[in-house]
Amino acid sequence: QVQLVESGGGLVQPGGSLRLSCAASGIIFSIYTMDWYRQAPGKQRELVATITSGGRTNYADSVKGRFTISRDNAKNTVYLQMNSLKPDDTAVYYCNAEIQATGGVPLAYWGQGTQVTVSS
């Protein structure tokens, strides 16, 4: 069974930094696109950043220049480095990945979410 486990959330002051991690585990044949989403209270879940298996990245306009997505394929892990954090970045952050388990077809998996709170 494939699982995604996130870590790295917490409370940070405006202007500060956090690094989120999301590790995939299970009998994995291949991991394709990996993404970070976030959902603030009362708002819809939004895509924050995407990284393909080849390392191509894309970002929401609201985080360009502040956030960096990366991945370590040997560790089946995706990261989100968040700098210059603002109160508007406060949300639950979720990782999502398209994963093909051994003997299966590619499916989308979600992590459990990690809370990021930006406040003084």
WOBELTA-V528263 format. One line per field, one symbol per residue. phi: phi as a letter, one per 20 degrees, with the letter a starting at -180 (. if undefined). psi: psi as a letter, one per 40 degrees, with the letter a starting at -180 (. if undefined). Layout:
BEGIN
phi: ???
psi: ???
END
This chain:
BEGIN
phi: .ecdcebofrdbfgnecbcecbdecpedebdefccddbcegmcffcfdbccefenfcbcfgfdgnddcebbdffdlcdcceddlfcgfefaedcecbecdfgnddfcecdeencedcdbe
psi: hhihhiieiahiiheaiihiihhhiaghdihbhhihiihiheiihihdiihideehiiiideehedihiiihddefiiihhhifiideehihhhihihhhiheaihihiiieihhhhhi.
END
